[in-house]
Amino acid sequence: MGNVSNLQVVGFSSHVEMGSIEKKSMMELEDDESLSSSVSTNKRDMLFSLKGIYENCGKKFKWSIVINSIKIAFLSDKINLLIPCGPLAILVDHLTNHHGWVFFLSLLGIIPLAERLGWATEQLAFYTGPTVGGLLNATFGNATELIISMYAMKHGMLRVVQQSLLGSILSNMLLVLGCAFLCGGIVHSNKEQVFNKSNAVMSSGLLLMAVMGLLFPAVLQFTHTEIHDGTSELALSRFSSCIMLVAYGAYLFFQLTSQKNPYSPINEEGSPDNDSSDDEETPDISKCESIIWLSVLTLVISILSEYLVNTIEGASVALNIPIAFISVILLPIVGNAAEHASAIMFAVKDKLDISLGVAIGSSTQISMFAIPFCVVVGWIMGKPLDLNFQLFETATLFMTVLVVAFMLQEGTSNYFKGLMLVFCYLIVAASFFVHIDPQSIQDKPSKP
């Protein structure tokens, strides 16, 4: 019995000890819970503070990206000093009636914007590859001319549309390509530069097809052999424009699906040169920034183009310069600023295939896409725009295509060929300076 009582005492004492242990553990658990709740509260407060700091830093970071992008876009080239001429042209137009000054300032203001448009296209080309990049360069390089043409068509200035697009072809084929050959030949005078002859021959064939499309309506009108006077010529122009658009679409499809890259440089032996990674460049801005700048620059060029088109006739009278000269020579030089700079830069780097892709590719796109596109748009708008560029302009284009085709047939380039092309452009410019367009009464300006 004594043993039993001892066991009971021991059991009671152990039970009491277990109870006290459970109470202690419960108290410790409550302490731990209060401690963990305080820790979680501190963590929550810390997360909220970090979130606030992150949001502030994110806003500052976004603003820094925007400011840096603006600096790269507008403070990286000396030609951007001409950008204030654009707002100044708008101010002068609202305050005065001096159309000559408005035209001149608008012309100067569009030059850096066209160059920056080409720069933004080159930045986007880093993310699209060389073939698509070359097509983008040609497309957005011609955006300025296309915008000016649309505004001129809207105001019924159909001859300005025709002559400005014609001038863009002449400028690209003679002045831009000639300067590229000249500068590349001077820098690399110790060797003869080479380029892909097959691509040049294909582009020359497309240009001759465009000349055919422009030649027949002019000859039809000149020989007075239309079945329906005044309507057959317009119907032929619209039909030919649709054919030319289909042909250019097939050309683009061939370029994009061909295994051969038309914009890859070749070496002296005539084989593709893939060892061009030594001087591989990197983009200055991101893909999203490139698209944004393309949109912004196109919008600003559109605004300035309206002021430019509205003052062409007034500037012709004020400056005593024929509208034909303004349309064929002055406007394309402004619109081709991007192609001019790019073609010379690539020729100096001994990348003549890219220079040809910019200059000849741009001419091909204007002749096979921009001109027929304007005819179709005019058809939709009820504007009688046709492919009859008159005999003088068509003959000038035909001779230009022949001269350039002969220059490209060997697949080589030197500074003398470039000099010949530049001289040919000077002859063309002088011809249009003394040319009176019979279709435009404003081409006989009177002195103010």
C-alpha positions as CSV (number, residue, x, y, z in Angstrom):
1,M,0.0,0.0,0.0
2,G,2.8,2.3,0.8
3,N,4.2,1.7,-2.6
4,V,0.9,2.5,-4.2
5,S,0.6,5.7,-2.2
6,N,4.1,6.7,-3.3
7,L,3.2,6.0,-6.9
8,Q,0.1,8.1,-6.6
9,V,2.1,11.0,-5.1
10,V,4.7,10.7,-7.8
11,G,1.9,10.6,-10.5
12,F,0.2,13.7,-8.9
13,S,3.5,15.6,-8.8
14,S,4.3,14.6,-12.4
15,H,0.8,15.7,-13.5
16,V,1.3,19.0,-11.7
17,E,4.7,19.4,-13.4
18,M,3.1,18.6,-16.8
19,G,0.4,21.1,-16.2
20,S,2.9,23.8,-15.4
21,I,5.0,22.9,-18.5
22,E,1.8,23.2,-20.6
23,K,1.0,26.6,-19.1
24,K,4.6,27.7,-19.7
25,S,4.5,26.5,-23.3
26,M,1.1,28.2,-23.8
27,M,2.6,31.4,-22.5
28,E,5.7,31.1,-24.6
29,L,3.5,30.4,-27.6
30,E,1.4,33.5,-26.9
31,D,4.7,35.5,-26.6
32,D,5.9,34.1,-29.9
33,E,2.6,35.0,-31.6
34,S,2.8,38.5,-30.3
35,L,6.4,38.7,-31.3
36,S,5.6,37.3,-34.8
37,S,2.7,39.7,-35.2
38,S,5.0,42.6,-34.3
39,V,7.6,41.3,-36.7
40,S,5.0,40.9,-39.5
41,T,3.8,44.5,-38.8
42,N,7.3,45.7,-39.1
43,K,7.8,43.8,-42.3
44,R,4.6,45.2,-43.7
45,D,5.6,48.7,-42.9
46,M,9.0,48.1,-44.4
47,L,7.4,46.7,-47.6
48,F,5.1,49.7,-47.9
49,S,8.1,52.0,-47.5
50,L,10.1,50.1,-50.0
51,K,7.1,50.2,-52.4
52,G,7.0,54.0,-52.0
53,I,10.7,54.3,-52.6
54,Y,10.4,52.0,-55.7
55,E,7.6,54.0,-57.1
56,N,9.5,57.3,-56.6
57,C,12.6,55.7,-58.1
58,G,10.5,54.3,-61.0
59,K,9.1,57.7,-61.8
60,K,12.5,59.3,-61.7
61,F,13.9,56.4,-63.8
62,K,11.2,56.9,-66.4
63,W,11.8,60.6,-66.6
64,S,15.5,60.0,-66.9
65,I,14.9,57.6,-69.8
66,V,12.7,60.2,-71.5
67,I,15.2,63.0,-71.0
68,N,18.1,60.8,-72.2
69,S,16.1,59.8,-75.3
70,I,15.4,63.5,-76.1
71,K,19.1,64.3,-75.7
72,I,20.2,61.5,-78.0
73,A,17.5,62.4,-80.6
74,F,18.0,66.2,-80.7
75,L,21.4,67.0,-79.2
76,S,23.6,64.4,-80.9
77,D,24.0,66.2,-84.3
78,K,24.8,69.7,-85.4
79,I,22.2,69.7,-88.1
80,N,19.6,69.8,-85.3
81,L,20.4,73.5,-84.8
82,L,17.9,74.0,-87.7
83,I,15.0,72.5,-85.8
84,P,13.8,76.0,-84.4
85,C,13.3,77.1,-88.0
86,G,10.1,75.0,-88.0
87,P,8.3,76.8,-85.1
88,L,9.7,80.1,-86.4
89,A,8.0,79.4,-89.8
90,I,4.7,78.9,-88.1
91,L,5.1,82.1,-86.1
92,V,6.1,84.1,-89.2
93,D,3.1,82.7,-91.1
94,H,0.7,83.8,-88.3
95,L,2.2,87.3,-87.9
96,T,3.1,88.2,-91.5
97,N,2.2,87.5,-95.1
98,H,5.8,86.9,-96.3
99,H,5.3,83.6,-98.1
100,G,8.9,83.5,-99.2
101,W,10.2,83.6,-95.6
102,V,7.6,81.0,-94.5
103,F,8.6,78.7,-97.3
104,F,12.3,79.1,-96.7
105,L,12.0,78.5,-92.9
106,S,9.7,75.5,-93.4
107,L,12.3,74.1,-95.8
108,L,15.1,74.5,-93.3
109,G,13.0,73.1,-90.5
110,I,12.1,69.9,-92.4
111,I,15.8,69.1,-93.2
112,P,16.8,68.0,-89.6
113,L,13.4,66.3,-89.0
114,A,13.9,64.3,-92.2
115,E,17.4,63.4,-91.1
116,R,16.1,62.4,-87.6
117,L,13.4,60.3,-89.3
118,G,16.1,58.4,-91.1
119,W,18.0,58.0,-87.8
120,A,15.0,56.6,-86.0
121,T,14.5,54.1,-88.9
122,E,18.1,53.0,-88.6
123,Q,17.6,52.5,-84.9
124,L,14.6,50.3,-85.6
125,A,16.5,48.4,-88.2
126,F,18.8,47.1,-85.5
127,Y,15.9,45.0,-84.2
128,T,14.4,43.9,-87.6
129,G,17.5,42.6,-89.5
130,P,19.3,44.0,-92.5
131,T,16.7,43.1,-95.2
132,V,13.6,44.5,-93.4
133,G,15.8,47.3,-92.1
134,G,16.8,48.3,-95.6
135,L,13.2,48.3,-96.7
136,L,12.2,50.4,-93.6
137,N,15.0,52.8,-94.4
138,A,13.7,53.3,-98.0
139,T,10.1,53.6,-96.8
140,F,10.5,56.1,-94.0
141,G,13.1,57.9,-96.0
142,N,10.4,58.7,-98.5
143,A,7.8,59.5,-95.9
144,T,8.6,63.3,-96.2
145,E,8.0,63.3,-100.0
146,L,4.8,61.3,-99.6
147,I,3.4,63.6,-96.9
148,I,4.2,66.7,-99.0
149,S,2.5,65.0,-102.0
150,M,-0.6,64.2,-100.0
151,Y,-1.0,67.8,-98.8
152,A,-0.3,69.1,-102.4
153,M,-3.0,66.8,-103.8
154,K,-5.4,67.9,-101.1
155,H,-5.0,71.5,-102.3
156,G,-5.4,70.5,-106.0
157,M,-1.7,71.1,-106.8
158,L,-1.3,68.0,-109.0
159,R,1.7,69.2,-110.9
160,V,3.5,69.8,-107.6
161,V,2.8,66.1,-106.7
162,Q,4.1,64.8,-110.0
163,Q,7.2,67.1,-110.1
164,S,8.2,66.5,-106.4
165,L,8.0,62.8,-106.8
166,L,10.0,62.9,-110.1
167,G,12.5,65.2,-108.4
168,S,13.0,62.6,-105.6
169,I,13.8,59.9,-108.2
170,L,16.3,62.2,-109.9
171,S,17.8,63.4,-106.7
172,N,18.3,59.8,-105.3
173,M,19.7,58.4,-108.5
174,L,22.0,61.3,-109.5
175,L,22.9,63.4,-106.4
176,V,22.6,60.9,-103.6
177,L,24.2,58.0,-105.4
178,G,26.8,60.3,-107.1
179,C,27.9,61.8,-103.7
180,A,28.1,58.2,-102.3
181,F,30.3,57.1,-105.1
182,L,32.4,60.3,-105.0
183,C,33.0,60.2,-101.2
184,G,33.6,56.4,-101.1
185,G,36.0,56.6,-104.0
186,I,38.0,59.4,-102.4
187,V,38.3,57.6,-99.0
188,H,39.1,54.3,-100.7
189,S,41.2,55.6,-103.5
190,N,43.7,52.8,-103.2
191,K,41.2,50.2,-104.4
192,E,38.1,49.9,-106.6
193,Q,34.9,49.5,-104.6
194,V,32.6,46.7,-105.6
195,F,28.9,46.0,-105.1
196,N,26.3,43.3,-105.9
197,K,25.7,43.7,-109.7
198,S,22.6,41.4,-109.8
199,N,20.7,43.5,-107.3
200,A,21.6,46.7,-109.2
201,V,20.4,45.1,-112.5
202,M,17.1,44.1,-110.9
203,S,16.5,47.6,-109.6
204,S,17.4,49.1,-113.0
205,G,14.8,46.8,-114.6
206,L,12.1,48.0,-112.2
207,L,13.1,51.6,-112.9
208,L,12.8,51.0,-116.6
209,M,9.4,49.5,-116.0
210,A,8.4,52.7,-114.2
211,V,9.7,54.8,-117.1
212,M,7.5,52.7,-119.4
213,G,4.5,53.4,-117.2
214,L,5.1,57.1,-117.3
215,L,6.2,57.3,-121.0
216,F,3.1,55.8,-122.7
217,P,0.5,58.3,-121.2
218,A,2.8,61.2,-122.2
219,V,3.3,59.9,-125.7
220,L,-0.5,59.2,-126.0
221,Q,-1.2,62.8,-125.1
222,F,1.6,64.3,-127.2
223,T,0.6,62.4,-130.4
224,H,-3.2,63.0,-129.9
225,T,-4.0,59.3,-130.5
226,E,-6.5,58.8,-127.6
227,I,-9.7,57.0,-128.4
228,H,-11.6,59.1,-125.9
229,D,-9.9,62.5,-125.6
230,G,-9.1,63.4,-122.0
231,T,-10.3,60.1,-120.5
232,S,-8.2,57.4,-122.2
233,E,-5.0,58.8,-120.8
234,L,-6.4,58.9,-117.2
235,A,-7.8,55.4,-117.5
236,L,-4.4,54.1,-118.8
237,S,-2.6,55.8,-115.9
238,R,-4.9,54.2,-113.3
239,F,-4.6,50.7,-114.9
240,S,-0.8,51.0,-115.1
241,S,-0.6,52.2,-111.5
242,C,-2.4,49.1,-110.3
243,I,-0.1,46.9,-112.3
244,M,2.9,48.8,-110.9
245,L,1.7,48.4,-107.3
246,V,1.2,44.6,-107.9
247,A,4.7,44.4,-109.4
248,Y,6.3,46.2,-106.4
249,G,4.4,43.9,-104.0
250,A,5.9,40.9,-105.8
251,Y,9.3,42.5,-105.7
252,L,9.0,43.0,-101.9
253,F,7.8,39.4,-101.5
254,F,10.8,38.2,-103.5
255,Q,13.2,40.2,-101.4
256,L,11.8,39.1,-98.1
257,T,11.6,35.4,-99.0
258,S,14.8,35.1,-101.0
259,Q,17.6,33.3,-99.2
260,K,20.1,35.8,-100.5
261,N,20.3,39.0,-98.5
262,P,20.3,42.0,-100.9
263,Y,21.8,44.3,-98.3
264,S,24.9,42.2,-97.3
265,P,28.2,43.7,-98.5
266,I,30.4,41.7,-100.8
267,N,34.2,41.6,-101.0
268,E,36.5,42.2,-103.9
269,E,36.1,38.7,-105.2
270,G,32.3,39.2,-105.5
271,S,31.3,36.8,-102.7
272,P,29.2,37.9,-99.7
273,D,31.3,39.3,-96.9
274,N,30.1,38.0,-93.6
275,D,33.1,39.2,-91.6
276,S,31.6,42.6,-90.8
277,S,31.3,42.0,-87.1
278,D,34.4,44.0,-86.3
279,D,32.7,47.3,-86.7
280,E,29.2,46.1,-85.7
281,E,27.2,49.0,-84.2
282,T,24.8,49.0,-81.4
283,P,21.4,50.9,-81.2
284,D,21.3,54.1,-79.2
285,I,17.7,53.7,-78.2
286,S,15.2,50.8,-77.6
287,K,12.8,49.4,-80.1
288,C,9.8,51.1,-78.3
289,E,11.6,54.4,-78.3
290,S,12.3,54.0,-82.1
291,I,8.6,53.5,-82.9
292,I,7.6,56.5,-80.7
293,W,10.1,58.8,-82.4
294,L,9.0,57.6,-85.8
295,S,5.4,58.5,-85.0
296,V,6.3,61.9,-83.4
297,L,8.7,63.0,-86.2
298,T,6.2,61.9,-88.9
299,L,3.5,64.0,-87.2
300,V,5.7,67.1,-86.9
301,I,6.8,66.8,-90.6
302,S,3.2,66.6,-91.6
303,I,2.4,69.9,-89.8
304,L,5.4,71.7,-91.4
305,S,4.6,70.1,-94.8
306,E,1.2,71.9,-94.8
307,Y,2.9,75.3,-94.3
308,L,5.4,74.4,-97.0
309,V,2.8,73.4,-99.6
310,N,0.6,76.5,-98.8
311,T,3.5,78.9,-99.5
312,I,4.9,77.3,-102.7
313,E,3.1,79.6,-105.1
314,G,3.7,82.7,-103.0
315,A,7.4,81.8,-102.7
316,S,7.6,81.3,-106.5
317,V,6.4,84.8,-107.0
318,A,8.4,86.4,-104.2
319,L,11.7,84.7,-105.1
320,N,11.1,84.8,-108.9
321,I,11.8,81.1,-109.2
322,P,9.7,78.7,-111.3
323,I,7.5,76.3,-109.4
324,A,9.0,73.5,-111.5
325,F,12.5,74.2,-110.1
326,I,11.1,74.4,-106.5
327,S,9.2,71.1,-106.9
328,V,11.8,69.1,-108.8
329,I,15.0,70.4,-107.1
330,L,14.4,72.1,-103.8
331,L,11.7,69.9,-102.2
332,P,13.5,66.6,-103.0
333,I,16.8,67.8,-101.6
334,V,15.0,68.5,-98.3
335,G,13.1,65.2,-98.4
336,N,16.2,63.2,-99.3
337,A,18.4,64.5,-96.4
338,A,18.2,61.2,-94.6
339,E,19.1,59.1,-97.7
340,H,21.9,61.5,-98.6
341,A,23.6,61.2,-95.2
342,S,23.0,57.4,-94.9
343,A,24.3,56.6,-98.4
344,I,27.5,58.7,-98.0
345,M,28.1,57.2,-94.5
346,F,27.8,53.6,-95.8
347,A,30.0,54.3,-98.9
348,V,32.7,55.7,-96.7
349,K,32.6,52.5,-94.6
350,D,33.0,50.5,-97.9
351,K,29.4,49.2,-97.7
352,L,28.3,50.1,-101.2
353,D,25.5,47.5,-101.3
354,I,23.7,49.3,-98.5
355,S,24.3,52.7,-100.2
356,L,22.7,51.3,-103.3
357,G,19.9,49.8,-101.3
358,V,19.2,53.3,-99.8
359,A,19.6,55.4,-103.0
360,I,18.4,53.1,-105.8
361,G,16.0,51.3,-103.5
362,S,14.4,54.6,-102.6
363,S,14.1,55.6,-106.3
364,T,12.5,52.2,-107.0
365,Q,10.1,52.6,-104.2
366,I,9.0,56.1,-105.3
367,S,8.6,55.1,-109.0
368,M,6.9,51.8,-108.4
369,F,5.0,52.5,-105.2
370,A,4.7,56.3,-104.3
371,I,3.7,57.5,-107.7
372,P,1.1,54.8,-108.5
373,F,-0.1,55.0,-104.9
374,C,-0.8,58.8,-105.3
375,V,-2.6,58.1,-108.6
376,V,-4.9,55.5,-106.8
377,V,-5.4,57.9,-103.8
378,G,-6.3,60.7,-106.2
379,W,-8.7,58.3,-107.9
380,I,-10.4,57.7,-104.6
381,M,-10.4,61.4,-103.7
382,G,-11.8,62.4,-107.2
383,K,-8.5,64.1,-108.2
384,P,-7.5,63.5,-111.9
385,L,-3.9,62.7,-111.1
386,D,-2.3,60.6,-113.9
387,L,1.0,59.3,-115.0
388,N,1.4,61.9,-117.8
389,F,4.4,63.8,-116.4
390,Q,4.7,65.8,-119.7
391,L,7.3,65.1,-122.3
392,F,10.2,67.2,-120.8
393,E,10.0,65.5,-117.4
394,T,9.6,62.0,-118.8
395,A,12.5,62.4,-121.2
396,T,14.6,63.6,-118.2
397,L,13.7,60.5,-116.2
398,F,14.4,58.2,-119.1
399,M,17.9,59.6,-119.7
400,T,18.6,59.5,-116.0
401,V,17.7,55.8,-115.7
402,L,19.8,55.0,-118.8
403,V,22.9,56.9,-117.4
404,V,22.7,55.2,-114.0
405,A,22.1,51.7,-115.5
406,F,25.3,52.1,-117.6
407,M,27.2,53.2,-114.5
408,L,26.1,50.2,-112.5
409,Q,26.5,47.5,-115.2
410,E,30.2,46.7,-114.2
411,G,29.5,46.2,-110.5
412,T,32.3,48.6,-109.5
413,S,32.5,52.2,-108.3
414,N,35.1,55.0,-108.2
415,Y,35.1,58.7,-107.5
416,F,35.0,59.5,-111.2
417,K,31.7,57.8,-111.7
418,G,30.3,59.7,-108.7
419,L,31.6,63.0,-110.2
420,M,29.8,62.2,-113.5
421,L,26.5,61.6,-111.7
422,V,26.8,64.8,-109.7
423,F,27.5,66.7,-112.9
424,C,24.5,65.1,-114.6
425,Y,22.3,66.3,-111.7
426,L,23.6,69.9,-112.1
427,I,22.6,69.8,-115.7
428,V,19.2,68.6,-114.7
429,A,18.8,71.3,-112.1
430,A,19.9,74.0,-114.6
431,S,17.4,72.7,-117.1
432,F,14.5,73.0,-114.7
433,F,15.6,76.4,-113.7
434,V,15.0,77.7,-117.2
435,H,12.0,75.4,-117.9
436,I,8.5,76.8,-118.1
437,D,5.8,74.3,-117.2
438,P,2.9,74.8,-119.7
439,Q,0.5,73.1,-117.2
440,S,1.2,75.7,-114.5
441,I,0.3,79.4,-114.9
442,Q,2.3,80.1,-111.8
443,D,5.5,79.1,-113.6
444,K,5.7,82.6,-115.1
445,P,6.2,84.5,-111.9
446,S,6.0,88.3,-111.9
447,K,8.4,90.4,-109.8
448,P,6.7,91.7,-106.6
